[in-house]
Amino acid sequence: MTVQWGILSTAHINRRIIPAIHQSERGHLLAVASRDYEKSWDYATQWHIPKSYGSYEELLGNDEINVVYISLPNHLHTEWIIKSLQAGKHVLCEKPMCLSLEDFDSVENAAAKTGLTVMEGYMHLHHPQTHLWKSIIDRGDLGEIHSMRSCFSFNLERGADNYRWNANEGGGSLWDVGVYPISLFQYLYSASPINASAQMYIENGIDLSTSAMLDFGEGRTAQFFASFRSSFSTDTVIHGSEAQLYISHPFTNADACKAYIRRNDEIENLDVPRQYLYAGEVENMQDIILEGKIPVVSLQQSKEVLKTILKIRS
């Protein structure tokens, strides 16, 4: 069996996941939908997608499609996740999957009722380099972990048509890129923070930057900086009692990632595994559908990240 994919929207982020589906031996990108049929047709032609639709409902009505990738603006995720599940489709949804716990509960209930899988698109949690960081920590190579710090910053061009600048559509740097260090911290600590505090720089109802401190208890902390108004950086450091792990690209451009362990004045450069950044989440979803495997990113993990975001925002 080949897993048939559909995509809801012609969003810019699609250019990242489409190659992963095209390159997969077990997946086929069958259709794309937009609310503008001409736009959908042009997009399908550009990306070699066989079918195009002028509404999301039409795509969901195609019984050949097994799974949909949702890359709509953040405030539309919950509605179309539930509609996709009700149409009999598994769902891979861009982060953030939901903007409130009420919405999350609605998604969770719909998934339970239909018996279908919903997974949030934290592509870095599927990548073997992230699994390498986890194994280094779990083996005790760094000693006891006391602190983690990370950032995801870049200069985002302002635009009225970009939901990232709209507070009513789930805009802001925390929702857009702050979720990456939060999800990484919680994966590496195997825990959720018990407390959170933050400083935000806000314009027109959205945070252009957020600096946050997370308290994981037992003397364990994590700090991150997320920003739409700073030069690009994703540098991350894991501090242990015996050594530190330095990572250059934990979230983007994985092929350029460099990492090393520092023990006092000694440097151990790591052999970082390479894989197309979005391949893992595509393959995992296909494993779920074809082999009954479990999601790498569970709904519970997603819920814990959402709770942390809401703590920071409060």
For each residue, the residues with C-beta under 8 A, 3 or more apart:
1: 26 290
2: 26 27 28
3: 26 27 28 66 67 285 286 289 290
4: 27 28 30 64 65 66 67
5: 21 27 28 29 30 31 65 66 67 68 69
6: 29 30 31 32 33 59 60 62 65 67 68 69 89
7: 10 14 17 18 29 31 32 33 49 68 69 71
8: 33 56 59 68 69 70 71 72 80 84
9: 14 33 34 70 71 72
10: 7 14 32 34 39 40 43
11: 14 71 72 94
12: 15
13: 16 17 71 94
14: 7 9 10 11 17 18 32 47 69 71
15: 12 18 19
16: 13 19 20 123 277 278
17: 7 13 14 20 21 69 71 121 278 281 282
18: 7 14 15 21 22 29 47
19: 15 16 22 23 276 278
20: 16 17 23 24 276 278 279 281 282
21: 5 17 18 24 27 28 29 282
22: 18 19 29 48
23: 19 20 276 279
24: 20 21 27 279 282 283 286
25:
26: 1 2 3 283 286 290
27: 2 3 4 5 21 24 282 286
28: 2 3 4 5 21
29: 5 6 7 18 21 22 32 47 49
30: 4 5 6 49 50 51 62 64 65
31: 5 6 7 44 49 50 51 52 53 59 62 65
32: 6 7 10 14 29 40 43 44 47 49 51 52 53 59
33: 6 7 8 9 40 52 53 54 55 56 58 59
34: 9 10 37 39 40 43 52 53 54
35: 54 55 56
36: 39 40 54
37: 34 40 41 52 53 54
38: 41 42
39: 10 34 36 42 43
40: 10 32 33 34 36 37 43 44 52 53 54
41: 37 38 44 45 52
42: 38 39 45 46
43: 10 32 34 39 40 46 47 49 52
44: 31 32 40 41 47 48 49 50 51 52
45: 41 42 48
46: 42 43
47: 14 18 29 32 43 44
48: 22 44 45
49: 7 29 30 31 32 43 44 52
50: 30 31 44
51: 30 31 32 44 59 62
52: 31 32 33 34 37 40 41 43 44 49
53: 31 32 33 34 37 40 56 58 59 62
54: 33 34 35 36 37 40 58
55: 33 35 58 59
56: 8 33 35 53 59 60 80 83
57: 60 61 83
58: 33 53 54 55 61 62
59: 6 8 31 32 33 51 53 55 56 62 65 68
60: 6 56 57 65 68 83 84 87 89
61: 57 58 87
62: 6 30 31 51 53 58 59 65
63: 88
64: 4 30
65: 4 5 6 30 31 59 60 62 68 89
66: 3 4 5 89 90 289
67: 3 4 5 6 89 90 91 92 285 289
68: 5 6 7 8 59 60 65 84 89 90 91 92
69: 5 6 7 8 14 17 92 93 94 121
70: 8 9 77 80 81 84 91 92 93 94
71: 7 8 9 11 13 14 17 94
72: 8 9 11 76 77 80 94
73: 76 163 166 169 170
74: 77 96 99 163 169 170 171 175
75: 99 163 168 169 170
76: 72 73 79 80
77: 70 72 74 80 81 93 94 96 97 98 99 103
78: 81 82 97 98 99 103 104 106 107
79: 76 82 83
80: 8 56 70 72 76 77 83 84
81: 70 77 78 84 85 91 93 97 107 110 118
82: 78 79 85 86 106 107 110
83: 56 57 60 79 80 86 87
84: 8 60 68 70 80 81 87 89 91
85: 81 82 88 89 91 110 111 113 114 116 118
86: 82 83 110 114
87: 60 61 83 84
88: 63 85 114 116
89: 6 60 65 66 67 68 84 85 116
90: 66 67 68 116 117 118 285 288 289
91: 67 68 70 81 84 85 116 117 118 119
92: 67 68 69 70 119 121 281 282 285
93: 69 70 77 81 97 118 119 120 121
94: 11 13 69 70 71 72 77 97 120 121
95: 120 121 122 179 183
96: 74 77 99 120 170 175 179 305 306 309
97: 77 78 81 93 94 104 107 118 120 302 306
98: 77 78 101 103 104 107 306
99: 74 75 77 78 96 103 170 175
100: 103 104 310
101: 98 104 105 303 306 307 310
102: 105 106
103: 77 78 98 99 100 106 107
104: 78 97 98 100 101 107 108 302 303 306
105: 101 102 108 109
106: 78 82 102 103 109 110
107: 78 81 82 97 98 103 104 110 111 118 299
108: 104 105 111 112 299 303
109: 105 106 112 113
110: 81 82 85 86 106 107 113 114 118
111: 85 107 108 114 115 116 117 118 299
112: 108 109 115
113: 85 109 110
114: 85 86 88 110 111
115: 111 112
116: 85 88 89 90 91 111
117: 90 91 111 285 288 289 295
118: 81 85 90 91 93 97 107 110 111 299
119: 91 92 93 281 284 285 288 295 296 297
120: 93 94 95 96 97 297 301 302
121: 17 69 92 93 94 95 281
122: 95 125 126 179 180 183 281 297 302
123: 16 126 127 277 278 280 281
124: 127 130 180 183 184 250 251 254 277
125: 122 130 183 184 187 296 297 301
126: 122 123 130 279 280 281 283 284 296 297
127: 123 124 130 131 254 273 275 277 280
128: 131 132 273 275 280
129: 132 133 250 254 257 259 272 273 275
130: 124 125 126 127 133 134 184 187 250
131: 127 128 134 135
132: 128 129 135 136 259 270 272 273
133: 129 130 136 137 188 238 245 247 250 259
134: 130 131 137 138 187 188
135: 131 132 138 139
136: 132 133 139 141 142 245 261
137: 133 134 140 141 142 145 188 238 240 245
138: 134 135
139: 135 136
140: 137 143
141: 136 137 240 242 243 261
142: 136 137 145 238 239 240 241 242 243 244 245 261
143: 140 240 241 242 243
144: 240 241
145: 137 142 148 188 189 220 238 239 240
146: 219 220 221 239 240 241
147: 220 221 222 223 238 239
148: 145 184 185 188 189 221 222 223 236 237 238 239
149: 222 223 224 236 237 239
150: 180 181 184 185 222 223 224 225 234 235 236 237 250
151: 181 224 225 226 227 233 234 235 236
152: 177 178 180 181 224 225 226 227 233 234 251
153: 173 177 209 225 226 227 228 229 230 231 232 233
154: 177 227 228 230 231 232 233
155: 228 229 230 231 232
156: 162 164 165 228 229
157: 162
158: 162 165
159: 162 165
160: 165
161:
162: 156 157 158 159 165 166 171
163: 73 74 75 166 169 170 171
164: 156 171 172 176 206 228
165: 156 158 159 160 162 171 204 206
166: 73 162 163 169 170 171 206
167: 171 172 204 205 206
168: 75 171 205
169: 73 74 75 163 166
170: 73 74 75 96 99 163 166 175
171: 74 162 163 164 165 166 167 168 175 176 205 206
172: 164 167 175 176 206 207 208 210
173: 153 176 177 178 206 207 208 209 210 226 227 228
174: 177 178 179 200 207 210 226 309 312 313
175: 74 96 99 170 171 172 178 179 309
176: 164 171 172 173 179 226 228
177: 152 153 154 173 174 180 226 227 251
178: 152 173 174 175 181 182 210 212 224 226 309 312
179: 95 96 122 174 175 176 182 183 305 309
180: 122 124 150 152 177 183 184 234 250 251
181: 150 151 152 178 184 185 222 224 226 236
182: 178 179 185 186 214 224 305 308 309
183: 95 122 124 125 179 180 186 187 301 305
184: 124 125 130 148 150 180 181 187 188 236 250 251
185: 148 150 181 182 188 189 193 214 216 222 224
186: 182 183 189 190 191 192 193 301 304 305 308
187: 125 130 134 183 184 190 301
188: 133 134 137 145 148 184 185 238
189: 145 148 185 186 216 220 222
190: 186 187
191: 186 216 217 220
192: 186 216 304 307 308
193: 185 186 196 214 215 216 222 308 311
194: 215 216 217
195: 214 215 311
196: 193 212 213 214 215 308 311 312
197: 212 213 312
198: 210 211 212 213 312
199: 210 211 212
200: 174 207 209 210 211
201: 207 208 209 210 229
202: 205 206 207 208
203: 206 208
204: 165 167
205: 167 168 171 202
206: 164 165 166 167 171 172 173 202 203
207: 172 173 174 200 201 202 210 226
208: 172 173 201 202 203 227 228 229
209: 153 173 200 201 225 226 227 228 229 230
210: 172 173 174 178 198 199 200 201 207 224 225 226 227 312
211: 198 199 200 223 224 225
212: 178 196 197 198 199 223 224 225 226 312
213: 196 197 198 221 222 223
214: 182 185 193 195 196 221 222 223 224 308
215: 193 194 195 196 220 221
216: 185 189 191 192 193 194 220 221 222
217: 191 194 220
218:
219: 146
220: 145 146 147 189 191 215 216 217
221: 146 147 148 213 214 215 216
222: 147 148 149 150 181 185 189 193 213 214 216
223: 147 148 149 150 211 212 213 214
224: 149 150 151 152 178 181 182 185 210 211 212 214
225: 150 151 152 153 209 210 211 212 230
226: 151 152 153 173 174 176 177 178 181 207 209 210 212
227: 151 152 153 154 173 177 208 209 210 230
228: 153 154 155 156 164 173 176 208 209
229: 153 155 156 201 208 209
230: 153 154 155 209 225 227 233
231: 153 154 155
232: 153 154 155
233: 151 152 153 154 230
234: 150 151 152 180 248 249 250 251 252
235: 150 151 246 247 248
236: 148 149 150 151 181 184 246 247 250
237: 148 149 150 244 245 246 247
238: 133 137 142 145 147 148 188 244 245 247
239: 142 145 146 147 148 149 244
240: 137 141 142 143 144 145 146 243 244 245
241: 142 143 144 146
242: 141 142 143 263
243: 141 142 143 240 261 262 263
244: 142 237 238 239 240 261 262
245: 133 136 137 142 237 238 240 259 260 261
246: 235 236 237 259 260 261 262
247: 133 235 236 237 238 250 257 258 259
248: 234 235 256 257 258 259
249: 234 252 253 254 256 257 258
250: 124 129 130 133 150 180 184 234 236 247 257
251: 124 152 177 180 184 234
252: 234 249 277
253: 249 256 257 277
254: 124 127 129 249 257 274 275 276 277
255: 274
256: 248 249 253
257: 129 247 248 249 250 253 254 272
258: 247 248 249 269 272
259: 129 132 133 245 246 247 248 269 270 272
260: 245 246 267 268 269 270
261: 136 141 142 243 244 245 246 267 268 270
262: 243 244 246 266 267 268
263: 242 243 266 268
264:
265:
266: 262 263
267: 260 261 262
268: 260 261 262 263
269: 258 259 260
270: 132 259 260 261
271:
272: 129 132 257 258 259
273: 127 128 129 132
274: 254 255
275: 127 128 129 254 279 280
276: 19 20 23 254 279
277: 16 123 124 127 252 253 254 280
278: 16 17 19 20 123 281 282
279: 20 23 24 126 275 276 282 283
280: 123 126 127 128 275 277 283 284 296
281: 17 20 92 119 121 122 123 126 278 284 285 296 297
282: 17 20 21 24 27 92 278 279 285 286
283: 24 26 126 279 280 286 287
284: 119 126 280 281 287 288 293 295 296
285: 3 67 90 92 117 119 281 282 288 289 295
286: 3 24 26 27 282 283 289 290
287: 283 284 290 291 293
288: 90 117 119 284 285 291 292 293 294 295
289: 3 66 67 90 117 285 286
290: 1 3 26 286 287
291: 287 288
292: 288
293: 284 287 288
294: 288 298
295: 117 119 284 285 288 298 299
296: 119 125 126 280 281 284
297: 119 120 122 125 126 281 301 302
298: 294 295 301 302
299: 107 108 111 118 295 302 303
300: 303 304
301: 120 125 183 186 187 297 298 304 305
302: 97 104 120 122 297 298 299 305 306
303: 101 104 108 299 300 306 307
304: 186 192 300 301 307 308
305: 96 179 182 183 186 301 302 308 309
306: 96 97 98 101 104 302 303 309 310
307: 101 192 303 304 310 311
308: 182 186 192 193 196 214 304 305 311 312
309: 96 174 175 178 179 182 305 306 312 313
310: 100 101 306 307 313 314
311: 193 195 196 307 308 314
312: 174 178 196 197 198 210 212 308 309
313: 174 309 310
314: 310 311
